[in-house]
């Protein structure tokens, strides 16, 4: 396959960003795990589930930007391909969350372009610093996502089995992405980044996207 020039690569990333934010992005071969599950919810339960699924959708938009940015600046082709595969799997999550939001008659975050661009920039910088640090960023990010998913699974309405099935599969995938990053040589990020900067950024995103 022909190696893309910088201009071609940037055009590809713009196309991917538009697909992520405004349409259903390309996915893997997997089907939505909740496709045969129905849940009857009250209006208040729908609102509660929608808020949580909007946060998860925003998180997947951010993950997509992060992985695409890292893939663009990765030093080694195997790391680049690993990031691209993970991005495709995150697209599965993205589309599952959007489908569920539509079922709940609610909307995704209006700030999706901001979540994508901010994460893409972080990913690109991480990739420029070096593959081992970029992988370390993936590992810590996915660890935080798993914690958020655990919280959301506890806070979902008890009878929303549709959303629960989606989040449970997402949790499995996110933990796998963290393991893959470690196996590929992820470095442990400096303590201030792991304990303060990343949790703060995550808190801002989850708080705002749950409402807007």
C-alpha positions, -999 to +999 in steps of 0.1 A: +000+000+000+013+034-010+026+055+019+006+087+023+022+121+020+018+145+050-010+163+031-028+131+022-025+119+058-040+152+071-068+150+046-075+115+058-076+126+094-100+155+086-123+130+068-121+106+098-129+135+122-160+145+102-171+108+102-166+105+139-184+137+149-212+139+122-219+104+109-216+068+119-179+060+116-165+028+099-166-002+123-151-037+127-170-069+119-187-070+153-224-064+158-241-044+185-243-067+215-276-052+226-293-057+192-318-083+205-324-068+239-352-044+248-358-024+280-389-006+292-380+026+310-399+054+326-392+090+313-370+097+343-351+064+338-346+073+301-332+106+311-308+090+336-296+064+311-293+090+283-270+112+304-247+083+311-247+071+275-240+106+263-209+107+286-198+074+272-204+085+236-183+116+243-156+094+258-155+073+226-153+105+205-123+114+226-108+079+224-111+081+186-093+114+185-066+101+208-059+069+189-059+087+155-036+114+167-012+087+181-013+067+150-004+098+129+028+105+148+038+069+159+074+061+152+070+024+143+045+009+118+034-019+142+024+006+168+007+027+142-014-003+131-022-012+167-035+023+173-056+021+141-071-012+151-080+001+185-095+031+169-118+009+148-129-010+179-136+023+196-158+032+166-179+001+175-184+016+209-191+050+194-218+037+171-234+015+198-236+045+222-252+067+195-277+040+186-287+037+222-290+075+225-313+075+195-334+047+211-337+068+243-348+098+221-319+119+233-288+135+218-250+131+218-229+159+233-230+191+213-193+196+221-182+165+202-159+185+179-142+199+209-137+165+225-123+151+193-099+179+185-085+182+220-079+144+222-064+143+187-039+170+198-030+151+229-026+119+210-004+135+184+019+151+211+021+117+229+031+100+197+058+126+190+073+122+225+078+085+218+059+052+213+065+039+248+051+071+263+022+071+238+014+035+249+016+045+285-009+072+279-032+046+263-028+023+293-037+050+319-065+064+298-081+029+294-077+022+331-097+054+339-123+045+313-128+011+330-134+029+364-159+052+348-177+022+332-179+005+366-195+036+380-220+039+352-230+002+354-238+009+391-258+041+382-278+027+353-315+021+360-318-015+372-339-026+342-319-009+315-304-041+302-299-027+268-274+000+279-259-024+305-250-050+278-233-023+257-213-010+286-202-045+298-188-052+263-171-018+262-155-026+296-140-058+283-126-041+252-111-012+271-094-035+295-080-054+265-067-022+250-048-015+282-033-050+283-022-047+246-005-014+254+014-029+282+024-059+261+037-035+234+060-018+259+040+010+276+060+032+299+046+043+333+037+080+330+050+105+356+030+106+387+016+142+383+002+132+349-013+100+361-027+112+394-037+148+387-037+160+350-055+130+335-082+127+362-089+164+360-093+163+322-116+133+326-137+150+352-142+181+331-152+160+301-176+137+319-193+165+339-198+188+309-208+161+284-234+146+307-253+179+305-244+194+271 
